[in-house]
Amino acid sequence: MDPVLWRPSGVRTRLDEFTDQVRKGGGPVFDSYEDLWQWSVDDLEAFWSSVWTYVDVPSDGDPSTALANEGMPGAEWFPDVRLNYAEAMLRMPGRADDDVVIIARSQSRDEIRMTAAELRDQVARARLGLVRFGVGPGDRVAAYAPNIPETLVLMLATASLGAVFSSCAPEFGVQSVIDRWQQIEPKLLLAVDGYRYGDKAVNRRAEVEAIRARLQSVHTVVWLPYLDDHAIYTDGAKTWADLVSEPGPLEFERVPFATPLYVLFSSGTTGLPKPIVHGHGGITIEHLKVLSLQSDLGPTDRFFWYSTTGWMMWNYLVSGIGVGATIVLFDGNPASPDLSMLWHLADELELTYFGTSAPFLLQCRKEELVPRDIADLSHLRAVGSTGAPLPAEGFRWVYEAVGDSLQLASVSGGTDVCSAFVGAAPTVPVYAGEISCRSLGCAVEAFDESGHPVVDELGELVITRPMPSMPVGFWGDADGSRYREAYFEDFPGVWRHGDWITITERGTCVVTGRSDATLNRGGVRLGTSEFYSVVEALPGIADSLVVHLEDDEDSVDGTGAGTLMLFVVLADGQELDDSLRSSIAKELRTRLSPRHVPDEVHAVPALPRTLSGKKLEVPVKKILRGASIEDVAAKGALTDPDSLDVFVKLRRQTG
């Protein structure tokens, strides 16, 4: 089979416009995307200055110095400018006042559409309301709210003041929210009464009251009836209607580049979640770069990415207005009434860019869904995939079942940079099972154990030079020690991300899972994603998790035989019988290696996952080694707080 699934059409793109601008400004002429990428990481000053000019960030001051200090950590970007993220976003280039720029679908209420003028008016009103409620520059504003227009309006209004925003999706439990927001001490809290997930109503009034009681810093609660239009919250709360009751001028506090914009949090599976502070400047220039140049988004696009407000992809999605795209928000169960729902949404709303997760695409494939047969996807030019590695069979399914002329953009990055550092570009082909390229300005390499870059070999994913959207720091980390420990301890001056990556000779990338969860038996090293793509393709298996327990006599690098343990969640009606065990062994032996046939296979009711859907291999391994649940994971950070109990029970049974 041809490994190339898509080739650029030759239509002029924004990336072509950018390279023409660079050339006309006296810069290099590029023969390929790889040449452009190499220049973008070799000459950070010239590249990011060119991006600044291209995206035309509204600002005060002198942008002529892009990078004053490139140390990591501690890089200093555009030291002589002042800007505001909200101002850059609300320009909405190419859009008239009466153009619809937000379409919001929800399983809790009717569709909402907002024009550019309505969005600006709502932000101005919310800004004035925040001022009336005592919020000023540097204060924190928190939203316990879903992916709906009000959350975005509040974020933009907060940013316009120079205050700091943070959000948690309302499915987060009380302790998960407290673990996050006690660290940043918000002054104002927006909260919904509940939400509908598919056909299930979920009331969150008790959770809101508990959160409010434990956040002593909160002076004002803004109540947003969402599940029930008539829901009333007493105890002196204001309402959303109160917040936006008065019209006001749309004003922006222009701030230094590194001024905190919002705080995102790590999953918090061990200890408190890391409070990752992102700055106005870094997010503005990175998002405008990646959305316009890597994704080719603009005023004619309808841009959708399935996300909740507890995942960085929400922050990424809503920046789509900054390049003039219409953004599509969705709140609800993506599989209700079935997996075809989002594809019908793509049809009804004429989406041009449909973003989702790799597990969603793989589940559609497993259920033999053929979206192109049930929905008109003729407007769709790109499908985005992230959240986990997408194997080759997932790529092929997209081209067979969704559309053979669209671009599949498999991307990988993280909350840490609020962007993708490997992904796609409109001038680069798509190869089955491979991320198309390294993103511009992102000096991504694969390092071997001695810290040397390798090609066509599995290595640690590192970033060797700074990016503007690297964190300003961690909230409350005055001396920067937590920040340095998180990313810079293994290779001083180099960002270690914690994933395994292979960078091919042609510049494509394959990410194969977390480096601390790698399977390594008898010298054969394998990322967990490759294992899962084999096992979860089998009929009867809904989900899986694998860990390798090294024997005491194994070598220090864990390359001995040890015990390979596979845990599976079975499909309804399926039993873990000898036939299924044999099928698992046969597939792994033939498609991976004989050494990766598990020694033990156990059926479990559910697997431990973070609230953003990531599997917890390392905590499971530690529990099986004798650690307590409390020492390896915060239950409030899990989708199913009881999902680790079965591993404690298994450890006790096996001794």
DRENLOVEX-512269 format. One line per field, with one value per residue (C-alpha): x, y, z. Coordinates in steps of 0.2 Angstrom, whole numbers, padded with zeros to 4 digits. Example, Ala and Ser with C-alpha at 12.3 -4.5 7.8 and 13.67 -1.06 7.14 Angstrom:
c1 [0062/0068]
c2 [-0022/-0005]
c3 [0039/0036]
***
This chain:
c1 [0000/0006/0012/0007/-0011/-0013/-0002/-0004/-0015/-0004/-0017/-0009/-0009/-0005/0011/0016/0011/0022/0037/0035/0035/0051/0059/0053/0060/0078/0076/0080/0071/0065/0065/0055/0045/0060/0071/0059/0058/0077/0078/0064/0074/0091/0087/0074/0076/0072/0058/0048/0051/0043/0029/0025/0025/0014/0001/0001/-0001/-0009/0004/0013/0032/0046/0045/0062/0070/0061/0072/0083/0088/0087/0091/0080/0072/0071/0070/0064/0053/0049/0055/0050/0032/0015/0000/-0016/-0022/-0040/-0037/-0028/-0042/-0056/-0049/-0057/-0048/-0058/-0075/-0089/-0099/-0114/-0104/-0107/-0091/-0097/-0109/-0112/-0121/-0126/-0136/-0142/-0150/-0154/-0140/-0133/-0125/-0115/-0109/-0093/-0102/-0112/-0096/-0087/-0102/-0103/-0085/-0086/-0101/-0093/-0077/-0087/-0096/-0079/-0074/-0090/-0087/-0070/-0059/-0043/-0026/-0018/-0034/-0039/-0055/-0061/-0075/-0083/-0092/-0093/-0088/-0101/-0100/-0101/-0085/-0076/-0083/-0077/-0060/-0058/-0066/-0054/-0039/-0044/-0042/-0025/-0033/-0029/-0041/-0043/-0057/-0062/-0075/-0090/-0088/-0072/-0075/-0074/-0057/-0050/-0056/-0050/-0033/-0031/-0039/-0033/-0016/-0021/-0034/-0047/-0057/-0072/-0080/-0092/-0102/-0116/-0130/-0127/-0127/-0134/-0123/-0132/-0149/-0143/-0145/-0131/-0134/-0119/-0127/-0120/-0102/-0103/-0108/-0094/-0081/-0087/-0086/-0068/-0061/-0060/-0052/-0068/-0077/-0090/-0100/-0108/-0122/-0126/-0142/-0138/-0146/-0161/-0165/-0174/-0161/-0158/-0142/-0144/-0130/-0127/-0122/-0123/-0130/-0123/-0137/-0130/-0112/-0117/-0131/-0123/-0115/-0097/-0083/-0072/-0055/-0039/-0025/-0009/0003/0021/0024/0026/0011/0000/-0015/-0022/-0017/-0019/-0016/-0007/-0017/-0012/-0011/0003/0002/-0006/-0008/0005/-0002/0006/0006/0004/0008/-0002/0012/0017/0000/-0005/0010/0010/-0008/-0009/0006/0000/-0018/-0014/0003/0001/-0018/-0021/-0036/-0044/-0061/-0069/-0067/-0078/-0066/-0071/-0062/-0070/-0065/-0070/-0064/-0053/-0041/-0029/-0038/-0052/-0039/-0032/-0049/-0056/-0040/-0047/-0057/-0040/-0037/-0055/-0062/-0079/-0077/-0089/-0092/-0100/-0105/-0111/-0108/-0099/-0106/-0125/-0135/-0121/-0104/-0111/-0117/-0102/-0101/-0119/-0114/-0100/-0113/-0126/-0114/-0103/-0087/-0071/-0059/-0065/-0054/-0056/-0045/-0037/-0047/-0063/-0057/-0051/-0068/-0077/-0066/-0069/-0088/-0086/-0094/-0092/-0096/-0095/-0110/-0121/-0116/-0112/-0094/-0090/-0085/-0072/-0054/-0045/-0047/-0037/-0032/-0023/-0024/-0015/-0004/-0015/-0008/-0007/-0024/-0032/-0025/-0031/-0048/-0050/-0046/-0057/-0072/-0072/-0064/-0050/-0046/-0045/-0029/-0027/-0018/-0011/-0003/0005/0010/0003/-0004/0014/0015/-0003/0000/0007/0026/0024/0009/0004/0007/-0003/0012/0018/0011/0003/0010/0001/0004/0016/0014/0018/0032/0039/0030/0039/0049/0049/0067/0061/0073/0074/0089/0097/0102/0118/0109/0113/0100/0096/0086/0076/0078/0067/0072/0067/0056/0066/0065/0082/0078/0065/0047/0037/0022/0033/0026/0030/0032/0022/0010/0018/0035/0045/0062/0057/0063/0047/0047/0066/0063/0048/0057/0075/0084/0088/0096/0102/0096/0085/0066/0062/0044/0042/0037/0046/0048/0055/0060/0062/0074/0060/0056/0040/0037/0030/0026/0024/0019/0026/0045/0042/0030/0040/0040/0058/0061/0076/0083/0067/0060/0042/0031/0014/0004/0010/0004/-0013/-0016/-0014/-0024/-0038/-0041/-0047/-0065/-0071/-0058/-0065/-0049/-0032/-0017/0000/0014/0031/0037/0055/0063/0075/0089/0085/0098/0097/0089/0075/0079/0077/0061/0052/0033/0022/0005/-0010/-0027/-0042/-0059/-0070/-0084/-0102/-0105/-0087/-0078/-0059/-0058/-0044/-0049/-0047/-0031/-0024/-0030/-0021/-0005/-0005/-0008/0006/0018/0016/0013/0026/0037/0037/0044/0029/0016/0010/0014/-0003/-0020/-0033/-0050/-0055/-0071/-0062/-0045/-0038/-0038/-0035/-0050/-0042/-0042/-0024/-0020/-0011/0002/0015/0003/-0003/0015/0019/0003/0008/0025/0018/0014/-0003/-0015/-0013/0006/0004/-0012/-0025/-0042/-0050/-0039/-0047/-0063/-0067/-0060/-0062/-0053/-0036/-0044/-0044/-0025/-0023/-0034/-0024/-0008/-0014/-0021/-0004/0006]
c2 [0000/0018/0025/0043/0045/0064/0076/0095/0101/0115/0128/0144/0144/0156/0147/0152/0170/0169/0162/0176/0189/0182/0182/0200/0205/0199/0182/0165/0156/0139/0124/0113/0114/0105/0119/0132/0122/0122/0141/0143/0135/0140/0159/0161/0180/0181/0168/0175/0193/0187/0179/0195/0205/0192/0191/0209/0209/0225/0232/0247/0248/0242/0223/0224/0213/0196/0186/0195/0180/0162/0153/0139/0141/0160/0165/0183/0187/0204/0213/0230/0227/0228/0219/0210/0193/0198/0213/0202/0189/0201/0209/0194/0198/0197/0197/0210/0215/0204/0189/0174/0170/0157/0143/0134/0117/0109/0095/0106/0120/0126/0132/0149/0159/0175/0188/0198/0213/0203/0195/0211/0218/0204/0205/0224/0221/0207/0217/0232/0219/0212/0230/0233/0217/0222/0213/0221/0217/0202/0195/0178/0173/0155/0147/0130/0130/0120/0124/0137/0155/0163/0154/0161/0179/0178/0173/0187/0200/0194/0195/0212/0219/0210/0198/0180/0166/0148/0135/0118/0108/0105/0086/0089/0083/0095/0089/0091/0109/0113/0105/0117/0133/0134/0136/0152/0159/0166/0182/0178/0161/0158/0142/0133/0123/0107/0101/0087/0073/0064/0061/0062/0077/0080/0092/0101/0113/0103/0103/0122/0125/0114/0123/0140/0135/0129/0144/0157/0169/0170/0187/0185/0170/0173/0160/0154/0144/0131/0114/0123/0141/0145/0138/0150/0151/0161/0166/0183/0177/0188/0181/0180/0193/0204/0203/0208/0220/0236/0241/0248/0252/0238/0242/0233/0234/0231/0222/0216/0200/0188/0194/0180/0177/0160/0146/0128/0113/0096/0081/0080/0061/0062/0077/0093/0098/0109/0127/0131/0150/0155/0173/0185/0186/0168/0162/0176/0173/0154/0152/0164/0155/0138/0141/0152/0143/0125/0123/0136/0143/0159/0169/0156/0141/0133/0126/0113/0103/0092/0098/0102/0118/0106/0102/0114/0110/0122/0136/0131/0130/0147/0156/0152/0168/0177/0171/0175/0158/0154/0143/0129/0125/0108/0103/0086/0067/0065/0047/0051/0044/0036/0039/0046/0062/0073/0068/0074/0090/0092/0090/0101/0115/0113/0111/0114/0108/0094/0091/0076/0063/0047/0036/0043/0039/0022/0018/0024/0012/-0002/0000/0000/0017/0025/0044/0048/0036/0044/0063/0076/0080/0089/0105/0096/0099/0093/0081/0084/0071/0072/0066/0050/0043/0038/0021/0018/0009/0024/0035/0023/0022/0041/0041/0026/0031/0050/0057/0053/0071/0079/0082/0071/0082/0071/0083/0082/0094/0098/0108/0114/0124/0125/0120/0107/0106/0092/0091/0096/0109/0112/0110/0093/0076/0064/0047/0032/0032/0047/0065/0075/0087/0097/0113/0130/0137/0121/0114/0096/0082/0064/0061/0045/0041/0051/0067/0066/0068/0053/0050/0035/0029/0030/0043/0055/0070/0086/0104/0111/0130/0140/0143/0159/0148/0139/0143/0159/0148/0139/0149/0151/0144/0160/0152/0142/0126/0116/0122/0117/0100/0097/0099/0103/0091/0077/0088/0105/0119/0107/0104/0085/0082/0064/0056/0044/0050/0044/0057/0050/0054/0063/0074/0065/0060/0045/0047/0031/0035/0041/0037/0032/0019/0010/-0009/-0015/-0034/-0042/-0026/-0024/-0007/-0003/0012/0008/0015/0002/-0011/-0003/-0002/-0020/-0026/-0014/-0018/-0035/-0039/-0040/-0028/-0011/-0004/-0010/-0006/-0014/-0013/-0022/-0027/-0030/-0045/-0041/-0049/-0038/-0026/-0008/-0003/-0015/-0026/-0043/-0053/-0048/-0050/-0042/-0039/-0034/-0028/-0027/-0020/-0032/-0027/-0031/-0050/-0055/-0066/-0068/-0086/-0096/-0091/-0073/-0075/-0085/-0071/-0058/-0068/-0072/-0054/-0047/-0061/-0058/-0039/-0034/-0047/-0064/-0055/-0044/-0058/-0054/-0066/-0062/-0056/-0049/-0042/-0027/-0017/0000/0007/0022/0038/0056/0068/0072/0054/0048/0031/0029/0015/0022/0023/0005/-0001/0007/-0001/-0018/-0015/-0012/0007/0013/0022/0038/0038/0037/0045/0058/0050/0066/0067/0051/0049/0034/0037/0018/0012/0009/-0002/-0018/-0017/-0016/-0032/-0041/-0037/-0044/-0060/-0063/-0059]
c3 [0000/-0004/0013/0006/0010/0005/-0005/-0006/-0019/-0025/-0020/-0013/0006/0020/0023/0005/0009/0024/0014/0001/0015/0022/0004/0000/0017/0012/0020/0012/-0002/0004/-0007/0005/0021/0030/0024/0031/0048/0049/0047/0059/0073/0068/0067/0081/0080/0062/0062/0076/0070/0053/0062/0072/0056/0047/0060/0064/0083/0089/0102/0109/0109/0098/0092/0083/0097/0097/0108/0121/0131/0125/0141/0146/0158/0157/0139/0136/0121/0114/0129/0122/0117/0127/0120/0125/0120/0120/0109/0096/0096/0095/0079/0070/0053/0038/0047/0046/0062/0057/0052/0064/0072/0086/0084/0100/0101/0117/0124/0138/0128/0110/0098/0100/0086/0090/0077/0079/0085/0098/0104/0106/0115/0127/0131/0134/0146/0155/0157/0165/0176/0182/0186/0196/0205/0211/0198/0193/0185/0192/0200/0196/0189/0189/0178/0183/0167/0151/0133/0130/0124/0141/0147/0132/0135/0153/0148/0135/0147/0161/0149/0143/0161/0163/0176/0175/0170/0174/0170/0176/0167/0178/0178/0189/0206/0221/0227/0209/0208/0225/0222/0207/0213/0231/0223/0213/0225/0213/0217/0207/0202/0188/0191/0182/0191/0180/0163/0152/0146/0132/0140/0158/0168/0180/0194/0201/0214/0229/0221/0218/0236/0242/0231/0236/0255/0253/0242/0255/0242/0232/0235/0221/0214/0197/0194/0177/0176/0162/0166/0173/0167/0183/0195/0209/0219/0235/0247/0239/0222/0207/0190/0173/0168/0182/0175/0157/0162/0157/0140/0141/0130/0123/0131/0133/0145/0135/0146/0145/0134/0149/0159/0165/0154/0161/0172/0165/0176/0174/0177/0195/0196/0209/0221/0217/0199/0192/0190/0173/0169/0151/0146/0134/0122/0120/0118/0106/0094/0095/0092/0078/0070/0072/0067/0052/0045/0051/0049/0036/0045/0040/0038/0027/0039/0052/0065/0078/0090/0103/0120/0137/0147/0157/0142/0133/0117/0122/0124/0107/0099/0105/0098/0081/0081/0081/0063/0058/0058/0064/0080/0084/0102/0108/0125/0129/0126/0109/0108/0111/0104/0095/0087/0072/0081/0078/0060/0058/0067/0054/0040/0047/0052/0036/0046/0036/0050/0062/0077/0089/0098/0092/0103/0095/0078/0083/0091/0075/0065/0078/0076/0057/0055/0038/0041/0022/0019/0033/0032/0018/0023/0006/0015/0026/0021/0037/0051/0067/0079/0096/0114/0110/0095/0080/0072/0054/0053/0061/0047/0034/0041/0040/0021/0018/0028/0030/0014/0002/-0002/0016/0026/0042/0054/0068/0081/0098/0111/0128/0141/0145/0129/0125/0107/0096/0093/0080/0068/0050/0037/0021/0010/0018/0013/0025/0028/0036/0055/0055/0061/0046/0052/0066/0069/0064/0078/0088/0089/0092/0093/0098/0111/0115/0132/0131/0125/0107/0093/0083/0067/0063/0081/0096/0108/0121/0114/0118/0113/0112/0110/0118/0111/0116/0123/0135/0153/0161/0176/0189/0200/0217/0212/0217/0214/0199/0206/0202/0184/0182/0190/0179/0162/0163/0176/0164/0150/0157/0146/0136/0138/0141/0137/0143/0127/0116/0098/0082/0069/0052/0038/0029/0044/0049/0067/0077/0095/0104/0122/0138/0140/0159/0153/0140/0138/0137/0137/0132/0123/0113/0117/0113/0116/0124/0110/0098/0110/0112/0093/0092/0107/0105/0087/0093/0093/0111/0119/0123/0132/0138/0149/0149/0162/0163/0180/0180/0190/0204/0194/0178/0172/0179/0162/0164/0149/0157/0155/0170/0170/0156/0163/0151/0158/0147/0148/0139/0127/0133/0132/0130/0141/0144/0138/0131/0113/0117/0126/0111/0099/0110/0110/0091/0086/0098/0092/0074/0073/0087/0094/0103/0118/0120/0122/0140/0154/0162/0155/0167/0164/0174/0175/0170/0168/0177/0166/0170/0167/0150/0145/0147/0154/0170/0167/0179/0195/0191/0190/0207/0215/0208/0216/0233/0234/0241/0230/0240/0236/0217/0212/0217/0215/0211/0196/0188/0178/0189/0207/0211/0195/0205/0218/0207/0206/0225/0226/0212/0221/0237/0229/0220/0235]
***
